[in-house]
């Protein structure tokens, strides 16, 4: 078990990285890397992700400063507005694990990766997220990533960055590459 962290962050804010451009998860991971350099502890909950990404191996080298958990099925999850019960259950379980991490005293930063996509695909409802944010201790920093951030979350956030796609080689048929996109 990790020892309790001292409150190094005097005031924690809520940040959202959204939009259709590449780099939302990468920006959140960059923040976690920076925080580890200051001995802050970050819990990353990855929603809709159950596959092997490069960040999983990298984060193991940064324990105990960064902990990462995935709340998705193996392989790419194709969800729609009528999701499977298993995807809803995984998202709800993930949100609860992130809540426990946030309230544990073990972490300075909580990253909810792809959380807004869970809302878009009806895996979670906005009220669940608003309630989660209301429970945030004042010193905890929250980072939310994903496309389709709803107005209610944008209003609750202190910082919102929209990443817009201007040009992407994916449109030319270039698949995700190890170490760059996955």
C-alpha positions in Angstrom: 0.0 0.0 0.0 1.2 3.5 -0.9 1.9 5.9 1.9 -0.4 8.9 2.1 0.8 11.8 0.1 1.3 15.2 1.7 -0.8 17.9 0.1 1.7 19.5 -2.2 -0.9 21.0 -4.4 -2.5 23.8 -2.5 -5.5 24.2 -4.8 -6.5 21.7 -7.3 -8.4 22.6 -10.4 -10.5 20.8 -13.0 -9.1 20.6 -16.5 -10.7 19.3 -19.7 -8.9 18.3 -22.9 -11.5 17.8 -25.6 -12.0 18.2 -29.4 -11.5 16.0 -32.4 -7.8 16.6 -32.7 -5.0 14.2 -31.6 -3.3 14.7 -28.3 -5.8 14.7 -25.5 -4.5 11.6 -23.7 -0.9 12.5 -24.6 -1.3 15.9 -22.9 -2.8 14.3 -19.8 0.1 11.8 -19.7 2.6 14.7 -20.1 1.0 16.4 -17.1 1.4 13.1 -15.1 5.0 12.9 -16.2 5.7 16.5 -15.1 3.9 15.8 -11.8 6.1 12.7 -11.1 9.1 14.9 -11.5 7.8 16.8 -8.5 7.0 13.5 -6.6 3.2 14.1 -7.0 1.2 10.9 -7.4 -1.3 10.5 -10.2 -4.0 8.0 -10.7 -5.1 7.5 -14.4 -8.4 5.8 -15.1 -8.6 4.9 -18.8 -12.2 4.4 -19.9 -13.1 2.4 -23.0 -9.5 1.1 -23.1 -8.5 -2.5 -22.5 -5.9 -2.9 -25.1 -2.1 -2.7 -24.7 -0.8 0.8 -25.2 2.8 2.0 -24.9 1.9 4.2 -21.9 1.1 1.0 -19.8 4.7 -0.2 -20.0 6.2 3.3 -19.5 4.0 4.0 -16.4 5.3 0.8 -14.7 8.7 2.4 -14.7 7.3 5.4 -12.9 5.6 3.6 -10.0 4.6 4.6 -7.4 4.2 8.1 -8.8 1.8 7.1 -11.6 -0.8 4.3 -11.3 -2.9 3.4 -14.4 -6.0 1.3 -14.6 -8.1 0.4 -17.7 -11.8 0.1 -17.7 -12.6 -1.3 -21.1 -12.7 -4.5 -23.0 -9.7 -6.0 -24.8 -9.5 -4.8 -28.3 -11.1 -1.7 -29.8 -14.6 -1.1 -28.4 -17.2 -0.1 -31.0 -20.0 1.4 -29.0 -23.0 3.3 -30.1 -25.9 5.1 -28.5 -27.2 1.7 -27.4 -24.2 0.2 -25.6 -23.8 -3.3 -24.3 -24.3 -3.8 -20.6 -20.7 -4.9 -20.1 -19.5 -1.5 -21.4 -21.8 0.3 -19.0 -20.7 -1.9 -16.1 -17.0 -1.4 -16.9 -17.5 2.4 -17.1 -19.5 2.5 -13.8 -16.9 0.3 -12.1 -14.1 2.6 -13.4 -15.8 5.7 -12.2 -16.2 4.2 -8.7 -12.5 3.1 -8.6 -11.5 6.7 -9.7 -13.7 8.1 -6.9 -12.0 5.8 -4.3 -8.6 6.9 -5.6 -9.6 10.6 -5.4 -10.8 10.3 -1.8 -8.0 7.9 -0.6 -5.4 10.5 0.1 -2.9 8.5 -2.0 -3.0 10.8 -5.1 -2.6 14.4 -5.9 -4.0 14.1 -9.5 -6.8 12.1 -11.0 -6.9 11.6 -14.7 -10.2 10.4 -16.2 -9.1 9.5 -19.8 -11.9 9.2 -22.4 -14.5 10.0 -19.8 -16.4 12.4 -22.0 -16.7 9.7 -24.7 -18.4 7.5 -22.0 -21.1 10.2 -21.7 -21.5 10.6 -25.4 -22.1 6.8 -25.8 -24.4 6.7 -22.8 -22.2 4.5 -20.7 -22.4 7.1 -17.9 -24.8 10.0 -17.3 -23.7 13.6 -16.8 -25.2 13.7 -13.3 -22.8 10.9 -12.2 -19.8 13.0 -13.3 -21.1 16.2 -11.8 -21.5 14.4 -8.5 -18.0 13.0 -8.8 -16.7 16.5 -9.3 -18.6 17.8 -6.3 -16.8 15.3 -4.1 -13.4 16.5 -5.2 -11.2 17.5 -2.3 -9.9 21.0 -2.7 -6.3 20.0 -3.2 -6.9 17.3 -5.9 -6.3 18.2 -9.5 -8.7 16.5 -12.0 -8.0 16.0 -15.7 -10.8 14.9 -18.0 -10.1 13.9 -21.6 -12.1 12.9 -24.6 -14.1 14.2 -27.5 -17.7 15.5 -27.1 -17.3 17.3 -23.7 -20.8 18.4 -22.8 -21.5 22.0 -21.8 -22.2 21.0 -18.2 -18.7 19.7 -17.7 -17.2 22.7 -19.6 -19.0 25.0 -17.2 -17.7 23.0 -14.2 -14.1 23.1 -15.4 -11.5 25.7 -14.6 -9.4 25.1 -17.7 -10.7 23.7 -21.1 -8.5 23.1 -24.1 -10.1 22.1 -27.4 -7.8 20.2 -29.7 -8.9 20.6 -33.3 -7.8 18.5 -36.2 -6.4 20.6 -39.0 -4.7 17.7 -40.8 -4.1 14.1 -40.0 -2.3 11.3 -41.9 -5.0 8.9 -40.7 -7.2 10.3 -43.5 -4.6 8.9 -46.0 -5.0 5.4 -44.6 -2.0 5.4 -42.2 -2.9 3.3 -39.2 -2.0 4.0 -35.6 1.7 3.4 -35.0 3.3 1.8 -31.9 5.0 4.5 -29.8 3.4 7.4 -31.6 -0.4 6.8 -31.5 -0.6 3.7 -29.4 
